[in-house]
């Protein structure tokens, strides 16, 4: 059953993100989505205390509202209300004036939902704390690291394994700021 849910979600996301690349690379964006799903799978191997089917779908779909023309209604119809609400919480509200306000708003919404939504956000930031794209300046790299600390502070109770992974990645990411 989990395999069918995975295939349905990754096919949908792959089609929606077909023209998108991982920032700073030529890799198709599905690479990022599958890496987030892999973090979720590893967390489940280490802590069997969450709904893997729900979390995997969220991991594969988490950027569809933010980065594609996909609508909430489309997600709801195809994957159900819980998935649509989770993806919506993981989506920053671009009408808010600052990046900090958008991040805080998203974290607040994430914290009102099931822990799987929060652990996907942890997995997403773990995956993103790689070598920054070459076009990022020091201020942007620093801000991204600071956002990661905020995510850790707000969501560390969602999954111990992923919180520990994020904490380690934050420490390692500091080398790109210095």
N, C-alpha and C positions, 0 to 999 in steps of 0.2 A: 504493500500500500504506500509506504513512504517513497518508494522509487517512482511510482506513478505521479504522486504529488510533486516530487522534485522535477520530473520531466515536464509536467504541465507548466510549472512556474518558470523553469529555465527557458523553455521554448517561448513562452509569452514574453519574458524579459529580453531574450535574445532578439526577438523580432522588434520589440519596442526600442531597444538600445542599438540596433544594427549599425547605425552610422556613427555611434559614439566611441571614442577611444579613451583608454585610461590616460588621465592627464600626464603629460610629459613623455608619452610613449606612442608607439604605433599599434599597441595591443588592443584588440576589441574589448569593449567594456564588460563583456561577459566574464572575462578573466577576474575582474574585481568582484563581481557578484558571486562567482564560484569560490573565490577566496574567503569571502564573508561566510558563505555556507560551510566551507571547510572548518573555519573557526568554531562555528556552532556545533558541527559534528564532533570536533575534538572536545569541546566543552561537555557535550553529552556523554562522551566516553568517560570523562572524569567526574561528572556530577549528574547522575540520572534523575534530577529533580525538576525537570521541566518538560513541556510538551514539544518533542522534537519535530513532529509534523508541522505544527504551527510555526515554530521558530525557523525551520528551513524555508518554508514558503515566504515568510517575512524577509529572510536574508536575501533570497533571490529576487524579490520584488521591491525591496526597500527604496530604490531610487526611481521607480517608474512614475510617480506623481511629480517628483522634483525635476527630473531630467527629460521627460518625454511628454507627449501630448495625451497620455493616458488620463482618464478622468476617474474620480472617486467611484462614480456609478459603474463604470466599466469594471473596475477591480471588484466592486461589491457583487456584481452580476456573475463574474467569472470565478471568484475565489471566496465570496462570502463577506459579511459585514465585519467580522473580527479582523480579517486580513486587511480589508480596506481601511478600517480605523487605525490599525497598527501602522500601516504604510503612511497614512495621513499624519500621524504623530511624529514619524521619522522624517517628515518633510518640513523644511523650514518655510515659514510664512514670509514671503518676499515683500509683503506690504509693510512689514515692520521696518523702521528706519535704519537700524544698525545690525551688524553681524552678531554682536553680543546679545541684543534683544531677541533676534531670531533664534539663536542657540538656546537661550534661557527659556523662551516660549516652547520650543520643541521638547526640551528636557522636562518641562512642567507637564506637558501633554503626555509624554512617554510615561512619566511617573503615575499617571492616573489609570494606566492600562496594565494588562498582564505583564509579568516579569519577562516574558519572552521578547516583548518589544524592546525593553531596556537592554537585554543581553545582546540583541542584534545590533543596537547602537554601539555597545562595547566592541563587538566583533568588527563592525564597520571601521571604527577608529583604529583598532589594532591593525587591520589590513592597510589602512591609509598611512600609518606611521612608518613609511618606507623612506628611502632617499627622496627628498622633495624634488619636484620638477625644476630643471635648470633655470627656468625663467622666473622663479620665485625669488624675491629679495629677502634679506635677513629679517625684516619686520614681519613679512607674511609667514615665514617659517616659524618665527617666535610666536606669533599669534596662533598659529595652528597647534603648536605645542601647548599653549595656554588653554586653548579650547579642549584639548585632550585631558588636561588636568581637571577642568570643570566637569567634563563627562564622567571622569573617574569619581570625582567627589559626589556627583548626583546619582550615579548608577551602580556604585560598587557593591551594593547589597543585592543586585539582581542575579549575579552568578560569581561565586568566589574564584573559580578557575579563570574566567575571562577578566575579572577585575585584576587579578594578579598578573595576567599576561599584559594587560594595558599598562599597569604600573611599570612593569619592566620595559615596555616599548617606549614609554614617556622618558624614562631615564636614558635609554639608548638614543632617543631622538635629539637629546640635548647636544650631541656632537655636531649637528647640522647648524646650530645657532652660534656656537663659539667660533 
